């Protein structure tokens, strides 16, 4: 037996563990990016909703139609998260009928109105929705601030 063979260092076995620290760092950076950008992704038509105490509506699994009445009286029809268009009061019934025929079912309709819009404008809108075949309409509100 030679002297060198007894002092030989044992060979290193390959590491079977994976270093996950860089992946965790990347994940945390992405999390911070999403936390910062998520509030900016909320898009919509700016209205000042009236305050009212009410229970939340159950909308099942269908996407409701949202008709927005801005403070200046403009009407906007939102048929999906990213699909909204300006519409006139005269064209609203025909657009609602077309959407009901395309979907083949009763569509929930919500009115999103600015608190400064006159009652007469809202009544005209409700009448127009009724002409389009809408049987039930929900009104969007904000919960009042608690003192």
C-alpha positions as a Markdown table, in Angstrom:
| # | Residue | x | y | z |
|---|---|---|---|---|
| 1 | Unk | 0.0 | 0.0 | 0.0 |
| 2 | Unk | 1.4 | 3.3 | -1.0 |
| 3 | Unk | 1.5 | 6.3 | 1.2 |
| 4 | Unk | -0.4 | 8.4 | -1.4 |
| 5 | Unk | -3.4 | 6.2 | -1.6 |
| 6 | Unk | -4.2 | 6.4 | 2.1 |
| 7 | Unk | -4.1 | 10.2 | 2.0 |
| 8 | Unk | -6.2 | 10.6 | -1.0 |
| 9 | Unk | -9.2 | 12.9 | -0.6 |
| 10 | Unk | -12.6 | 11.3 | -1.2 |
| 11 | Unk | -14.2 | 12.3 | -4.5 |
| 12 | Unk | -17.0 | 14.7 | -4.3 |
| 13 | Unk | -20.4 | 13.3 | -5.1 |
| 14 | Unk | -22.5 | 15.4 | -7.4 |
| 15 | Unk | -25.0 | 17.8 | -5.6 |
| 16 | Unk | -28.6 | 16.6 | -6.0 |
| 17 | Unk | -30.1 | 19.8 | -4.6 |
| 18 | Unk | -31.1 | 22.8 | -6.7 |
| 19 | Unk | -30.4 | 26.3 | -5.6 |
| 20 | Unk | -33.9 | 28.0 | -5.6 |
| 21 | Unk | -32.8 | 31.4 | -4.2 |
| 22 | Unk | -32.5 | 33.1 | -7.6 |
| 23 | Unk | -36.0 | 31.9 | -8.5 |
| 24 | Unk | -37.4 | 33.3 | -5.3 |
| 25 | Unk | -35.8 | 36.6 | -5.9 |
| 26 | Unk | -37.3 | 36.8 | -9.4 |
| 27 | Unk | -40.7 | 35.8 | -8.0 |
| 28 | Unk | -40.6 | 38.5 | -5.4 |
| 29 | Unk | -39.7 | 41.1 | -8.0 |
| 30 | Unk | -42.6 | 40.0 | -10.2 |
| 31 | Unk | -44.9 | 40.1 | -7.2 |
| 32 | Unk | -43.9 | 43.7 | -6.5 |
| 33 | Unk | -44.4 | 44.7 | -10.1 |
| 34 | Unk | -47.9 | 43.2 | -10.2 |
| 35 | Unk | -48.8 | 44.8 | -6.9 |
| 36 | Unk | -47.9 | 48.2 | -8.3 |
| 37 | Unk | -49.5 | 47.8 | -11.7 |
| 38 | Unk | -52.8 | 46.0 | -10.7 |
| 39 | Unk | -54.5 | 49.2 | -9.5 |
| 40 | Unk | -53.6 | 51.0 | -12.7 |
| 41 | Unk | -55.3 | 48.3 | -14.8 |
| 42 | Unk | -58.8 | 49.2 | -13.5 |
| 43 | Unk | -60.3 | 51.0 | -16.4 |
| 44 | Unk | -63.8 | 52.4 | -16.7 |
| 45 | Unk | -65.9 | 55.4 | -17.2 |
| 46 | Unk | -65.5 | 57.9 | -14.4 |
| 47 | Unk | -68.7 | 58.6 | -12.5 |
| 48 | Unk | -69.5 | 59.7 | -9.0 |
| 49 | Unk | -72.0 | 57.0 | -7.8 |
| 50 | Unk | -74.6 | 57.9 | -5.2 |
| 51 | Unk | -74.3 | 56.3 | -1.7 |
| 52 | Unk | -77.0 | 53.8 | -0.6 |
| 53 | Unk | -77.2 | 50.9 | 1.8 |
| 54 | Unk | -78.2 | 47.8 | -0.2 |
| 55 | Unk | -77.4 | 44.1 | -0.5 |
| 56 | Unk | -75.1 | 42.9 | -3.3 |
| 57 | Unk | -76.8 | 41.4 | -6.3 |
| 58 | Unk | -76.1 | 37.8 | -7.3 |
| 59 | Unk | -75.3 | 37.8 | -11.0 |
| 60 | Unk | -74.8 | 34.0 | -11.4 |
| 61 | Unk | -72.1 | 33.4 | -14.0 |
| 62 | Unk | -73.2 | 35.8 | -16.8 |
| 63 | Unk | -71.5 | 39.0 | -17.6 |
| 64 | Unk | -74.0 | 41.8 | -17.0 |
| 65 | Unk | -74.6 | 44.7 | -19.4 |
| 66 | Unk | -73.7 | 48.0 | -17.7 |
| 67 | Unk | -75.2 | 51.2 | -19.0 |
| 68 | Unk | -73.4 | 54.2 | -17.7 |
| 69 | Unk | -74.9 | 57.7 | -17.5 |
| 70 | Unk | -72.2 | 60.3 | -17.1 |
| 71 | Unk | -72.7 | 63.7 | -15.4 |
| 72 | Unk | -73.1 | 65.4 | -18.8 |
| 73 | Unk | -75.8 | 62.9 | -19.8 |
| 74 | Unk | -73.7 | 60.8 | -22.2 |
| 75 | Unk | -74.7 | 57.1 | -22.3 |
| 76 | Unk | -72.1 | 54.3 | -22.5 |
| 77 | Unk | -72.9 | 50.6 | -23.0 |
| 78 | Unk | -70.4 | 48.0 | -21.6 |
| 79 | Unk | -70.9 | 44.5 | -22.8 |
| 80 | Unk | -67.7 | 43.0 | -21.4 |
| 81 | Unk | -64.7 | 43.9 | -19.3 |
| 82 | Unk | -62.9 | 45.7 | -22.2 |
| 83 | Unk | -65.9 | 46.3 | -24.6 |
| 84 | Unk | -67.6 | 49.6 | -24.1 |
| 85 | Unk | -69.1 | 52.1 | -26.6 |
| 86 | Unk | -71.0 | 55.3 | -26.5 |
| 87 | Unk | -74.7 | 54.9 | -27.4 |
| 88 | Unk | -77.6 | 57.2 | -27.9 |
| 89 | Unk | -80.9 | 56.8 | -26.1 |
| 90 | Unk | -82.7 | 56.2 | -29.4 |
| 91 | Unk | -80.3 | 53.4 | -30.4 |
| 92 | Unk | -80.2 | 51.7 | -27.0 |
| 93 | Unk | -83.3 | 49.5 | -27.4 |
| 94 | Unk | -82.1 | 48.0 | -30.7 |
| 95 | Unk | -78.6 | 47.3 | -29.4 |
| 96 | Unk | -80.1 | 45.6 | -26.3 |
| 97 | Unk | -82.4 | 43.5 | -28.5 |
| 98 | Unk | -79.4 | 42.5 | -30.7 |
| 99 | Unk | -77.3 | 41.5 | -27.7 |
| 100 | Unk | -80.2 | 39.5 | -26.2 |
| 101 | Unk | -80.6 | 37.6 | -29.5 |
| 102 | Unk | -76.9 | 37.0 | -29.8 |
| 103 | Unk | -76.6 | 35.6 | -26.3 |
| 104 | Unk | -80.0 | 33.8 | -26.4 |
| 105 | Unk | -80.8 | 34.4 | -22.8 |
| 106 | Unk | -82.0 | 37.0 | -20.3 |
| 107 | Unk | -79.1 | 39.4 | -19.7 |
| 108 | Unk | -78.8 | 41.2 | -16.4 |
| 109 | Unk | -78.6 | 45.0 | -16.9 |
| 110 | Unk | -77.0 | 47.4 | -14.4 |
| 111 | Unk | -77.3 | 51.2 | -14.5 |
| 112 | Unk | -74.1 | 53.1 | -13.4 |
| 113 | Unk | -75.2 | 56.7 | -13.0 |
| 114 | Unk | -73.5 | 59.8 | -11.8 |
| 115 | Unk | -75.2 | 61.2 | -8.7 |
| 116 | Unk | -75.7 | 64.5 | -10.4 |
| 117 | Unk | -77.7 | 63.1 | -13.3 |
| 118 | Unk | -81.4 | 64.2 | -13.1 |
| 119 | Unk | -84.2 | 61.8 | -12.3 |
| 120 | Unk | -85.8 | 62.5 | -15.7 |
| 121 | Unk | -82.7 | 61.2 | -17.5 |
| 122 | Unk | -82.7 | 58.0 | -15.5 |
| 123 | Unk | -86.4 | 57.5 | -16.2 |
| 124 | Unk | -85.8 | 58.0 | -19.9 |
| 125 | Unk | -83.0 | 55.4 | -19.7 |
| 126 | Unk | -85.2 | 52.9 | -17.9 |
| 127 | Unk | -88.0 | 53.3 | -20.5 |
| 128 | Unk | -85.5 | 52.8 | -23.3 |
| 129 | Unk | -84.2 | 49.6 | -21.6 |
| 130 | Unk | -87.8 | 48.4 | -21.2 |
| 131 | Unk | -88.3 | 49.0 | -25.0 |
| 132 | Unk | -85.3 | 46.7 | -25.5 |
| 133 | Unk | -87.0 | 43.9 | -23.6 |
| 134 | Unk | -85.1 | 44.2 | -20.3 |
| 135 | Unk | -87.4 | 43.1 | -17.5 |
| 136 | Unk | -85.1 | 43.8 | -14.5 |
| 137 | Unk | -82.6 | 46.5 | -14.0 |
| 138 | Unk | -80.1 | 46.9 | -11.1 |
| 139 | Unk | -78.7 | 50.2 | -9.9 |
| 140 | Unk | -75.0 | 50.5 | -9.0 |
| 141 | Unk | -74.3 | 52.5 | -5.8 |
| 142 | Unk | -71.5 | 52.9 | -3.3 |
| 143 | Unk | -71.8 | 52.0 | 0.3 |
| 144 | Unk | -72.1 | 55.2 | 2.5 |
| 145 | Unk | -69.0 | 56.1 | 4.5 |
| 146 | Unk | -69.3 | 55.0 | 8.1 |
| 147 | Unk | -68.3 | 57.6 | 10.7 |
